[in-house]
Amino acid sequence: MQRGTRVSGVGESQALGEALFAPIDDGAVVVDASQRVLVLGARDADAWRHRAGAGWRGEQTFKPWARALGRAGLDVTETVDVDDFDAALVFAPRSRERTRALYARAARRVRDGGVIVAAQANDQGARSAQADAQALLGPLQHVSRRKCRAFWRVVDRSSLDKGLLAEWNALDDVRTILDGRYWSRPGLFAWDRVDAASALLAEHLPATLAGRVADLGAGYGYLATEVLNRCKGVTAIDLFEAEALAREPARRNLDAAIATRGDAVASEFFWHDVTQGLPRRYDAIVSNPPFHEGRADQPELGRAFIEAAADALDAHGELWLVANRHLPYEATLARRFGVVRSIAESGGFKVLAAAQVRA
């Protein structure tokens, strides 16, 4: 799971879903349960309870949303690699690069004569999202609903911009960043840089961390690689991340860090919602947890990460955490740990360390 504003709030997701289905409900577009429909980036589970048919397939890489959509009856996986759909429904994310990649996926998967319907919130770039879809697909129709915009077009393969299609297909690719220091990809938090909060935590990690370590909300693996670089006593490291897009860059970054060390370190990536608890016990845990849901602070997300960490640490274990300075995590830490220390404050962030786990 990521920091920042990558997790849309429930209200935002519902509004986006209502906007996307508006042209369908109004009869401007025919998409029904009898068709083969590809659903990309869906978030609001309630929208699917009476819509999805047996031929509807969903692609969602964010674990909490994927799990909720599955419970609502949509057949959802990380990636859908079949073609010839009658329609695609695209819920545009905040990232423009990621949105363009989803448009390209929809254009590849929908048959000639099928329809692509997309939606984006006005305050997250709806006009730009529509302009991008039109550049790829050709002239669109659109409707506004609930401060969101939906737009659609019947697929005519002869009118597709083949150059944009190839260019935007490549936006899904893993690539190097920061002069080749790390692997990453669009769609991840701080995908093209080192997050300042994570860098502050890495700077203050003690070299004494050892044994089995976990990184909660690992992203493309920056913190995990720093643990391996700085802490020679670490023998195994697990990365927990709710965004499946992080798996391949994180694996490559860990492999490189382990090769640089020159010793055997076991590692594993878990596509996992940390708030649901952890499957193993650890000698140390590091984390830069999420704290936003939409545009409002949701410190309960960080508190849930602290609870999960405390439940998974051995009696001698340590938690090293970075957070925005204003977030009230100290009370939760004090309830779950016998020792809580403030290690550093800089640039609006704080580094906290906790030990002596309490039940």
Contacts in CASP RR format, 6 or more apart in sequence:
PFRMAT RR
TARGET T0000
AUTHOR 0000-0000-0000
METHOD contacts of the structure
MODEL  1
MQRGTRVSGVGESQALGEALFAPIDDGAVVVDASQRVLVLGARDADAWRH
RAGAGWRGEQTFKPWARALGRAGLDVTETVDVDDFDAALVFAPRSRERTR
ALYARAARRVRDGGVIVAAQANDQGARSAQADAQALLGPLQHVSRRKCRA
FWRVVDRSSLDKGLLAEWNALDDVRTILDGRYWSRPGLFAWDRVDAASAL
LAEHLPATLAGRVADLGAGYGYLATEVLNRCKGVTAIDLFEAEALAREPA
RRNLDAAIATRGDAVASEFFWHDVTQGLPRRYDAIVSNPPFHEGRADQPE
LGRAFIEAAADALDAHGELWLVANRHLPYEATLARRFGVVRSIAESGGFK
VLAAAQVRA
1 7 0 8 1.000
1 63 0 8 1.000
1 64 0 8 1.000
1 216 0 8 1.000
1 217 0 8 1.000
1 241 0 8 1.000
1 242 0 8 1.000
1 243 0 8 1.000
1 273 0 8 1.000
1 274 0 8 1.000
1 275 0 8 1.000
1 289 0 8 1.000
1 290 0 8 1.000
1 301 0 8 1.000
2 188 0 8 1.000
2 189 0 8 1.000
2 217 0 8 1.000
2 219 0 8 1.000
2 241 0 8 1.000
2 242 0 8 1.000
2 243 0 8 1.000
2 290 0 8 1.000
3 189 0 8 1.000
3 190 0 8 1.000
3 195 0 8 1.000
3 197 0 8 1.000
3 288 0 8 1.000
3 289 0 8 1.000
3 290 0 8 1.000
3 291 0 8 1.000
3 292 0 8 1.000
4 189 0 8 1.000
4 290 0 8 1.000
4 291 0 8 1.000
4 292 0 8 1.000
5 94 0 8 1.000
5 292 0 8 1.000
5 294 0 8 1.000
5 295 0 8 1.000
6 94 0 8 1.000
6 189 0 8 1.000
6 243 0 8 1.000
6 290 0 8 1.000
6 292 0 8 1.000
7 62 0 8 1.000
7 290 0 8 1.000
7 292 0 8 1.000
7 293 0 8 1.000
7 294 0 8 1.000
7 298 0 8 1.000
7 301 0 8 1.000
8 16 0 8 1.000
8 43 0 8 1.000
8 293 0 8 1.000
8 294 0 8 1.000
9 293 0 8 1.000
9 294 0 8 1.000
10 44 0 8 1.000
12 121 0 8 1.000
12 294 0 8 1.000
13 43 0 8 1.000
13 44 0 8 1.000
14 44 0 8 1.000
14 46 0 8 1.000
14 47 0 8 1.000
15 121 0 8 1.000
15 145 0 8 1.000
15 146 0 8 1.000
15 147 0 8 1.000
15 148 0 8 1.000
16 43 0 8 1.000
16 44 0 8 1.000
16 91 0 8 1.000
16 119 0 8 1.000
16 120 0 8 1.000
16 121 0 8 1.000
16 146 0 8 1.000
16 148 0 8 1.000
17 44 0 8 1.000
17 47 0 8 1.000
17 91 0 8 1.000
17 119 0 8 1.000
17 148 0 8 1.000
18 47 0 8 1.000
18 145 0 8 1.000
18 146 0 8 1.000
18 148 0 8 1.000
19 119 0 8 1.000
19 143 0 8 1.000
19 144 0 8 1.000
19 145 0 8 1.000
19 146 0 8 1.000
19 148 0 8 1.000
19 149 0 8 1.000
19 150 0 8 1.000
20 89 0 8 1.000
20 91 0 8 1.000
20 117 0 8 1.000
20 118 0 8 1.000
20 119 0 8 1.000
20 148 0 8 1.000
20 150 0 8 1.000
21 47 0 8 1.000
21 51 0 8 1.000
22 143 0 8 1.000
22 145 0 8 1.000
22 150 0 8 1.000
23 29 0 8 1.000
23 117 0 8 1.000
23 141 0 8 1.000
23 143 0 8 1.000
23 150 0 8 1.000
23 152 0 8 1.000
24 30 0 8 1.000
24 31 0 8 1.000
24 117 0 8 1.000
26 143 0 8 1.000
28 141 0 8 1.000
28 143 0 8 1.000
28 152 0 8 1.000
29 87 0 8 1.000
29 115 0 8 1.000
29 117 0 8 1.000
29 152 0 8 1.000
30 115 0 8 1.000
31 37 0 8 1.000
31 86 0 8 1.000
31 87 0 8 1.000
31 89 0 8 1.000
31 115 0 8 1.000
31 117 0 8 1.000
33 51 0 8 1.000
33 52 0 8 1.000
33 53 0 8 1.000
33 54 0 8 1.000
33 56 0 8 1.000
34 53 0 8 1.000
35 55 0 8 1.000
35 56 0 8 1.000
35 86 0 8 1.000
35 87 0 8 1.000
36 55 0 8 1.000
36 56 0 8 1.000
36 57 0 8 1.000
36 84 0 8 1.000
36 85 0 8 1.000
36 86 0 8 1.000
36 87 0 8 1.000
37 52 0 8 1.000
37 53 0 8 1.000
37 55 0 8 1.000
37 56 0 8 1.000
37 57 0 8 1.000
37 85 0 8 1.000
37 86 0 8 1.000
37 87 0 8 1.000
37 88 0 8 1.000
37 89 0 8 1.000
38 57 0 8 1.000
38 58 0 8 1.000
38 59 0 8 1.000
38 80 0 8 1.000
38 85 0 8 1.000
38 87 0 8 1.000
38 88 0 8 1.000
38 89 0 8 1.000
38 106 0 8 1.000
38 109 0 8 1.000
38 110 0 8 1.000
39 52 0 8 1.000
39 56 0 8 1.000
39 57 0 8 1.000
39 58 0 8 1.000
39 59 0 8 1.000
39 74 0 8 1.000
39 76 0 8 1.000
39 88 0 8 1.000
39 89 0 8 1.000
39 91 0 8 1.000
40 58 0 8 1.000
40 59 0 8 1.000
40 88 0 8 1.000
40 89 0 8 1.000
40 90 0 8 1.000
40 91 0 8 1.000
40 102 0 8 1.000
40 105 0 8 1.000
40 106 0 8 1.000
41 58 0 8 1.000
41 59 0 8 1.000
41 60 0 8 1.000
41 65 0 8 1.000
41 90 0 8 1.000
41 91 0 8 1.000
41 93 0 8 1.000
41 102 0 8 1.000
42 48 0 8 1.000
42 58 0 8 1.000
42 60 0 8 1.000
42 65 0 8 1.000
42 69 0 8 1.000
42 74 0 8 1.000
42 76 0 8 1.000
42 89 0 8 1.000
42 91 0 8 1.000
43 60 0 8 1.000
43 65 0 8 1.000
43 91 0 8 1.000
45 65 0 8 1.000
45 68 0 8 1.000
45 69 0 8 1.000
45 70 0 8 1.000
45 71 0 8 1.000
45 72 0 8 1.000
45 74 0 8 1.000
46 72 0 8 1.000
48 69 0 8 1.000
48 72 0 8 1.000
48 73 0 8 1.000
48 74 0 8 1.000
49 72 0 8 1.000
49 73 0 8 1.000
52 72 0 8 1.000
52 73 0 8 1.000
52 74 0 8 1.000
52 75 0 8 1.000
55 75 0 8 1.000
56 74 0 8 1.000
56 75 0 8 1.000
57 75 0 8 1.000
57 76 0 8 1.000
57 77 0 8 1.000
57 80 0 8 1.000
57 82 0 8 1.000
57 85 0 8 1.000
58 69 0 8 1.000
58 74 0 8 1.000
58 75 0 8 1.000
58 76 0 8 1.000
58 77 0 8 1.000
58 80 0 8 1.000
59 76 0 8 1.000
59 77 0 8 1.000
59 78 0 8 1.000
59 79 0 8 1.000
59 80 0 8 1.000
59 105 0 8 1.000
60 66 0 8 1.000
60 69 0 8 1.000
60 76 0 8 1.000
60 78 0 8 1.000
61 78 0 8 1.000
61 79 0 8 1.000
61 243 0 8 1.000
61 244 0 8 1.000
61 245 0 8 1.000
62 242 0 8 1.000
62 243 0 8 1.000
62 244 0 8 1.000
63 242 0 8 1.000
63 243 0 8 1.000
63 244 0 8 1.000
63 271 0 8 1.000
63 272 0 8 1.000
63 273 0 8 1.000
64 242 0 8 1.000
64 273 0 8 1.000
64 275 0 8 1.000
66 76 0 8 1.000
66 77 0 8 1.000
66 78 0 8 1.000
67 273 0 8 1.000
69 76 0 8 1.000
70 76 0 8 1.000
78 244 0 8 1.000
78 271 0 8 1.000
80 109 0 8 1.000
82 109 0 8 1.000
83 108 0 8 1.000
83 109 0 8 1.000
83 111 0 8 1.000
84 109 0 8 1.000
84 111 0 8 1.000
85 109 0 8 1.000
85 110 0 8 1.000
85 111 0 8 1.000
85 114 0 8 1.000
86 110 0 8 1.000
86 111 0 8 1.000
86 114 0 8 1.000
86 115 0 8 1.000
87 110 0 8 1.000
87 114 0 8 1.000
87 115 0 8 1.000
87 116 0 8 1.000
87 117 0 8 1.000
88 105 0 8 1.000
88 106 0 8 1.000
88 109 0 8 1.000
88 110 0 8 1.000
88 115 0 8 1.000
88 116 0 8 1.000
88 117 0 8 1.000
89 117 0 8 1.000
89 118 0 8 1.000
90 99 0 8 1.000
90 102 0 8 1.000
90 103 0 8 1.000
90 106 0 8 1.000
90 116 0 8 1.000
90 117 0 8 1.000
90 118 0 8 1.000
90 119 0 8 1.000
91 118 0 8 1.000
91 119 0 8 1.000
92 99 0 8 1.000
92 102 0 8 1.000
92 118 0 8 1.000
92 119 0 8 1.000
92 120 0 8 1.000
92 124 0 8 1.000
92 129 0 8 1.000
93 99 0 8 1.000
93 102 0 8 1.000
93 187 0 8 1.000
94 124 0 8 1.000
95 186 0 8 1.000
95 187 0 8 1.000
96 125 0 8 1.000
96 128 0 8 1.000
96 129 0 8 1.000
96 132 0 8 1.000
97 171 0 8 1.000
97 186 0 8 1.000
97 187 0 8 1.000
98 171 0 8 1.000
98 186 0 8 1.000
98 187 0 8 1.000
99 120 0 8 1.000
99 129 0 8 1.000
99 132 0 8 1.000
100 132 0 8 1.000
100 136 0 8 1.000
100 168 0 8 1.000
100 171 0 8 1.000
101 168 0 8 1.000
101 169 0 8 1.000
101 171 0 8 1.000
101 172 0 8 1.000
101 186 0 8 1.000
103 116 0 8 1.000
103 118 0 8 1.000
103 132 0 8 1.000
103 133 0 8 1.000
103 136 0 8 1.000
103 137 0 8 1.000
103 168 0 8 1.000
104 136 0 8 1.000
104 164 0 8 1.000
104 165 0 8 1.000
104 168 0 8 1.000
104 169 0 8 1.000
104 171 0 8 1.000
104 172 0 8 1.000
105 169 0 8 1.000
105 172 0 8 1.000
106 116 0 8 1.000
106 118 0 8 1.000
107 116 0 8 1.000
107 136 0 8 1.000
107 137 0 8 1.000
107 155 0 8 1.000
107 160 0 8 1.000
107 165 0 8 1.000
108 165 0 8 1.000
108 169 0 8 1.000
110 116 0 8 1.000
110 155 0 8 1.000
111 155 0 8 1.000
112 155 0 8 1.000
112 156 0 8 1.000
112 157 0 8 1.000
113 154 0 8 1.000
113 155 0 8 1.000
113 156 0 8 1.000
114 154 0 8 1.000
114 155 0 8 1.000
115 152 0 8 1.000
115 153 0 8 1.000
115 154 0 8 1.000
115 155 0 8 1.000
116 133 0 8 1.000
116 137 0 8 1.000
116 152 0 8 1.000
116 153 0 8 1.000
116 155 0 8 1.000
117 150 0 8 1.000
117 151 0 8 1.000
117 152 0 8 1.000
118 129 0 8 1.000
118 130 0 8 1.000
118 133 0 8 1.000
118 150 0 8 1.000
118 151 0 8 1.000
118 152 0 8 1.000
119 126 0 8 1.000
119 148 0 8 1.000
119 149 0 8 1.000
119 150 0 8 1.000
119 151 0 8 1.000
120 126 0 8 1.000
120 129 0 8 1.000
120 130 0 8 1.000
120 148 0 8 1.000
120 149 0 8 1.000
121 147 0 8 1.000
121 148 0 8 1.000
121 149 0 8 1.000
122 144 0 8 1.000
122 147 0 8 1.000
122 148 0 8 1.000
122 149 0 8 1.000
123 147 0 8 1.000
126 148 0 8 1.000
126 149 0 8 1.000
127 149 0 8 1.000
129 149 0 8 1.000
129 151 0 8 1.000
130 140 0 8 1.000
130 142 0 8 1.000
130 149 0 8 1.000
130 151 0 8 1.000
133 140 0 8 1.000
133 151 0 8 1.000
133 153 0 8 1.000
134 140 0 8 1.000
134 151 0 8 1.000
134 153 0 8 1.000
135 161 0 8 1.000
135 164 0 8 1.000
136 160 0 8 1.000
136 161 0 8 1.000
136 164 0 8 1.000
136 165 0 8 1.000
136 168 0 8 1.000
137 153 0 8 1.000
137 155 0 8 1.000
137 159 0 8 1.000
137 160 0 8 1.000
138 153 0 8 1.000
138 156 0 8 1.000
138 159 0 8 1.000
138 160 0 8 1.000
138 161 0 8 1.000
139 153 0 8 1.000
140 151 0 8 1.000
140 152 0 8 1.000
140 153 0 8 1.000
141 151 0 8 1.000
141 152 0 8 1.000
141 153 0 8 1.000
142 149 0 8 1.000
142 150 0 8 1.000
142 151 0 8 1.000
142 152 0 8 1.000
143 149 0 8 1.000
143 150 0 8 1.000
143 151 0 8 1.000
144 150 0 8 1.000
171 186 0 8 1.000
172 185 0 8 1.000
172 186 0 8 1.000
173 185 0 8 1.000
174 183 0 8 1.000
174 184 0 8 1.000
174 185 0 8 1.000
174 248 0 8 1.000
174 249 0 8 1.000
174 252 0 8 1.000
175 183 0 8 1.000
175 184 0 8 1.000
175 185 0 8 1.000
176 182 0 8 1.000
176 183 0 8 1.000
176 184 0 8 1.000
177 183 0 8 1.000
177 184 0 8 1.000
177 191 0 8 1.000
177 192 0 8 1.000
177 193 0 8 1.000
178 192 0 8 1.000
178 193 0 8 1.000
178 194 0 8 1.000
182 194 0 8 1.000
182 220 0 8 1.000
182 221 0 8 1.000
182 222 0 8 1.000
182 225 0 8 1.000
182 249 0 8 1.000
182 253 0 8 1.000
183 220 0 8 1.000
183 248 0 8 1.000
183 249 0 8 1.000
183 252 0 8 1.000
183 253 0 8 1.000
184 191 0 8 1.000
184 192 0 8 1.000
184 220 0 8 1.000
184 249 0 8 1.000
185 191 0 8 1.000
185 220 0 8 1.000
185 245 0 8 1.000
185 248 0 8 1.000
185 249 0 8 1.000
186 192 0 8 1.000
187 243 0 8 1.000
187 245 0 8 1.000
188 219 0 8 1.000
188 220 0 8 1.000
188 243 0 8 1.000
188 245 0 8 1.000
188 246 0 8 1.000
188 249 0 8 1.000
189 195 0 8 1.000
189 219 0 8 1.000
189 243 0 8 1.000
190 198 0 8 1.000
191 220 0 8 1.000
194 222 0 8 1.000
195 222 0 8 1.000
195 288 0 8 1.000
196 347 0 8 1.000
196 349 0 8 1.000
197 288 0 8 1.000
197 322 0 8 1.000
197 323 0 8 1.000
197 324 0 8 1.000
197 349 0 8 1.000
198 222 0 8 1.000
198 223 0 8 1.000
198 288 0 8 1.000
198 322 0 8 1.000
200 322 0 8 1.000
200 344 0 8 1.000
200 346 0 8 1.000
200 347 0 8 1.000
200 349 0 8 1.000
200 351 0 8 1.000
201 223 0 8 1.000
201 286 0 8 1.000
201 288 0 8 1.000
201 320 0 8 1.000
201 321 0 8 1.000
201 322 0 8 1.000
201 351 0 8 1.000
202 222 0 8 1.000
202 223 0 8 1.000
202 226 0 8 1.000
202 230 0 8 1.000
203 344 0 8 1.000
204 320 0 8 1.000
204 343 0 8 1.000
204 344 0 8 1.000
204 351 0 8 1.000
205 226 0 8 1.000
205 227 0 8 1.000
205 230 0 8 1.000
205 231 0 8 1.000
205 286 0 8 1.000
205 320 0 8 1.000
206 231 0 8 1.000
206 320 0 8 1.000
207 230 0 8 1.000
207 231 0 8 1.000
207 232 0 8 1.000
208 231 0 8 1.000
209 227 0 8 1.000
209 230 0 8 1.000
209 231 0 8 1.000
209 233 0 8 1.000
209 234 0 8 1.000
209 283 0 8 1.000
209 284 0 8 1.000
209 286 0 8 1.000
209 318 0 8 1.000
209 320 0 8 1.000
210 231 0 8 1.000
210 233 0 8 1.000
210 234 0 8 1.000
210 235 0 8 1.000
210 283 0 8 1.000
210 284 0 8 1.000
211 233 0 8 1.000
211 234 0 8 1.000
211 235 0 8 1.000
211 236 0 8 1.000
211 283 0 8 1.000
211 284 0 8 1.000
212 234 0 8 1.000
212 235 0 8 1.000
212 236 0 8 1.000
212 237 0 8 1.000
212 238 0 8 1.000
212 280 0 8 1.000
212 281 0 8 1.000
212 282 0 8 1.000
212 283 0 8 1.000
212 284 0 8 1.000
213 227 0 8 1.000
213 231 0 8 1.000
213 234 0 8 1.000
213 236 0 8 1.000
213 237 0 8 1.000
213 238 0 8 1.000
213 282 0 8 1.000
213 283 0 8 1.000
213 284 0 8 1.000
213 285 0 8 1.000
213 286 0 8 1.000
214 237 0 8 1.000
214 238 0 8 1.000
214 239 0 8 1.000
214 240 0 8 1.000
214 278 0 8 1.000
214 280 0 8 1.000
214 282 0 8 1.000
214 284 0 8 1.000
214 285 0 8 1.000
214 286 0 8 1.000
214 309 0 8 1.000
214 312 0 8 1.000
215 221 0 8 1.000
215 223 0 8 1.000
215 224 0 8 1.000
215 227 0 8 1.000
215 237 0 8 1.000
215 238 0 8 1.000
215 239 0 8 1.000
215 240 0 8 1.000
215 285 0 8 1.000
215 286 0 8 1.000
215 287 0 8 1.000
216 240 0 8 1.000
216 274 0 8 1.000
216 278 0 8 1.000
216 285 0 8 1.000
216 286 0 8 1.000
216 287 0 8 1.000
216 289 0 8 1.000
216 305 0 8 1.000
216 308 0 8 1.000
216 309 0 8 1.000
217 239 0 8 1.000
217 240 0 8 1.000
217 241 0 8 1.000
217 242 0 8 1.000
217 274 0 8 1.000
217 287 0 8 1.000
217 288 0 8 1.000
217 289 0 8 1.000
217 290 0 8 1.000
217 305 0 8 1.000
218 224 0 8 1.000
218 239 0 8 1.000
218 240 0 8 1.000
218 241 0 8 1.000
218 246 0 8 1.000
218 250 0 8 1.000
218 269 0 8 1.000
219 239 0 8 1.000
219 241 0 8 1.000
219 243 0 8 1.000
219 246 0 8 1.000
219 250 0 8 1.000
220 246 0 8 1.000
220 249 0 8 1.000
220 250 0 8 1.000
220 253 0 8 1.000
221 239 0 8 1.000
221 246 0 8 1.000
221 249 0 8 1.000
221 250 0 8 1.000
221 253 0 8 1.000
221 254 0 8 1.000
222 253 0 8 1.000
223 286 0 8 1.000
223 287 0 8 1.000
223 288 0 8 1.000
224 237 0 8 1.000
224 239 0 8 1.000
224 250 0 8 1.000
224 253 0 8 1.000
224 254 0 8 1.000
224 257 0 8 1.000
224 267 0 8 1.000
224 286 0 8 1.000
225 253 0 8 1.000
225 254 0 8 1.000
225 256 0 8 1.000
225 257 0 8 1.000
227 234 0 8 1.000
227 237 0 8 1.000
227 286 0 8 1.000
228 234 0 8 1.000
228 237 0 8 1.000
228 254 0 8 1.000
228 257 0 8 1.000
228 258 0 8 1.000
228 261 0 8 1.000
228 265 0 8 1.000
229 257 0 8 1.000
229 260 0 8 1.000
229 261 0 8 1.000
232 261 0 8 1.000
234 265 0 8 1.000
235 264 0 8 1.000
235 265 0 8 1.000
235 266 0 8 1.000
236 265 0 8 1.000
236 266 0 8 1.000
236 267 0 8 1.000
237 254 0 8 1.000
237 265 0 8 1.000
237 266 0 8 1.000
237 267 0 8 1.000
238 267 0 8 1.000
238 268 0 8 1.000
238 269 0 8 1.000
238 270 0 8 1.000
238 280 0 8 1.000
238 282 0 8 1.000
239 246 0 8 1.000
239 250 0 8 1.000
239 254 0 8 1.000
239 267 0 8 1.000
239 268 0 8 1.000
239 269 0 8 1.000
239 270 0 8 1.000
240 270 0 8 1.000
240 272 0 8 1.000
240 274 0 8 1.000
240 278 0 8 1.000
241 247 0 8 1.000
241 250 0 8 1.000
241 269 0 8 1.000
241 270 0 8 1.000
241 271 0 8 1.000
241 272 0 8 1.000
242 271 0 8 1.000
242 272 0 8 1.000
242 273 0 8 1.000
242 274 0 8 1.000
244 271 0 8 1.000
246 269 0 8 1.000
247 269 0 8 1.000
247 271 0 8 1.000
250 269 0 8 1.000
251 269 0 8 1.000
254 267 0 8 1.000
254 269 0 8 1.000
258 264 0 8 1.000
258 265 0 8 1.000
258 267 0 8 1.000
270 279 0 8 1.000
272 278 0 8 1.000
274 289 0 8 1.000
274 304 0 8 1.000
274 305 0 8 1.000
274 308 0 8 1.000
275 301 0 8 1.000
275 304 0 8 1.000
275 305 0 8 1.000
275 308 0 8 1.000
276 308 0 8 1.000
277 308 0 8 1.000
277 311 0 8 1.000
277 312 0 8 1.000
278 308 0 8 1.000
278 309 0 8 1.000
278 311 0 8 1.000
278 312 0 8 1.000
280 312 0 8 1.000
281 312 0 8 1.000
281 313 0 8 1.000
281 314 0 8 1.000
282 312 0 8 1.000
282 313 0 8 1.000
282 314 0 8 1.000
282 317 0 8 1.000
283 313 0 8 1.000
283 314 0 8 1.000
283 316 0 8 1.000
283 317 0 8 1.000
283 318 0 8 1.000
284 313 0 8 1.000
284 317 0 8 1.000
284 318 0 8 1.000
284 319 0 8 1.000
284 320 0 8 1.000
285 309 0 8 1.000
285 312 0 8 1.000
285 313 0 8 1.000
285 317 0 8 1.000
285 318 0 8 1.000
285 319 0 8 1.000
285 320 0 8 1.000
286 319 0 8 1.000
286 320 0 8 1.000
286 321 0 8 1.000
287 305 0 8 1.000
287 309 0 8 1.000
287 319 0 8 1.000
287 320 0 8 1.000
287 321 0 8 1.000
287 322 0 8 1.000
288 321 0 8 1.000
288 322 0 8 1.000
288 323 0 8 1.000
289 301 0 8 1.000
289 302 0 8 1.000
289 305 0 8 1.000
289 306 0 8 1.000
289 321 0 8 1.000
289 323 0 8 1.000
290 298 0 8 1.000
290 301 0 8 1.000
290 302 0 8 1.000
290 305 0 8 1.000
291 297 0 8 1.000
291 298 0 8 1.000
291 299 0 8 1.000
291 301 0 8 1.000
291 302 0 8 1.000
291 323 0 8 1.000
291 324 0 8 1.000
291 327 0 8 1.000
292 298 0 8 1.000
292 301 0 8 1.000
293 301 0 8 1.000
297 327 0 8 1.000
299 327 0 8 1.000
299 328 0 8 1.000
299 329 0 8 1.000
302 323 0 8 1.000
302 327 0 8 1.000
302 329 0 8 1.000
303 329 0 8 1.000
303 332 0 8 1.000
305 321 0 8 1.000
306 319 0 8 1.000
306 321 0 8 1.000
306 329 0 8 1.000
306 332 0 8 1.000
306 333 0 8 1.000
306 336 0 8 1.000
307 332 0 8 1.000
307 336 0 8 1.000
309 319 0 8 1.000
309 321 0 8 1.000
310 319 0 8 1.000
310 336 0 8 1.000
310 337 0 8 1.000
310 354 0 8 1.000
310 357 0 8 1.000
310 358 0 8 1.000
313 319 0 8 1.000
313 357 0 8 1.000
314 357 0 8 1.000
315 356 0 8 1.000
315 357 0 8 1.000
316 355 0 8 1.000
317 355 0 8 1.000
317 357 0 8 1.000
318 353 0 8 1.000
318 354 0 8 1.000
318 355 0 8 1.000
319 333 0 8 1.000
319 337 0 8 1.000
319 353 0 8 1.000
319 354 0 8 1.000
319 355 0 8 1.000
320 343 0 8 1.000
320 351 0 8 1.000
320 352 0 8 1.000
320 353 0 8 1.000
321 329 0 8 1.000
321 333 0 8 1.000
321 351 0 8 1.000
321 352 0 8 1.000
321 353 0 8 1.000
321 354 0 8 1.000
322 349 0 8 1.000
322 350 0 8 1.000
322 351 0 8 1.000
322 352 0 8 1.000
323 329 0 8 1.000
323 349 0 8 1.000
323 350 0 8 1.000
323 352 0 8 1.000
324 348 0 8 1.000
324 349 0 8 1.000
324 350 0 8 1.000
325 345 0 8 1.000
325 347 0 8 1.000
325 348 0 8 1.000
325 349 0 8 1.000
325 350 0 8 1.000
329 352 0 8 1.000
330 340 0 8 1.000
330 352 0 8 1.000
333 340 0 8 1.000
333 352 0 8 1.000
333 354 0 8 1.000
334 340 0 8 1.000
335 358 0 8 1.000
336 354 0 8 1.000
336 357 0 8 1.000
336 358 0 8 1.000
337 354 0 8 1.000
337 355 0 8 1.000
337 356 0 8 1.000
337 357 0 8 1.000
337 358 0 8 1.000
338 354 0 8 1.000
338 355 0 8 1.000
338 356 0 8 1.000
338 357 0 8 1.000
338 358 0 8 1.000
339 354 0 8 1.000
339 355 0 8 1.000
339 356 0 8 1.000
340 352 0 8 1.000
340 353 0 8 1.000
340 354 0 8 1.000
341 352 0 8 1.000
341 353 0 8 1.000
341 354 0 8 1.000
342 350 0 8 1.000
342 351 0 8 1.000
342 352 0 8 1.000
343 351 0 8 1.000
343 352 0 8 1.000
343 353 0 8 1.000
344 350 0 8 1.000
344 351 0 8 1.000
345 351 0 8 1.000
END
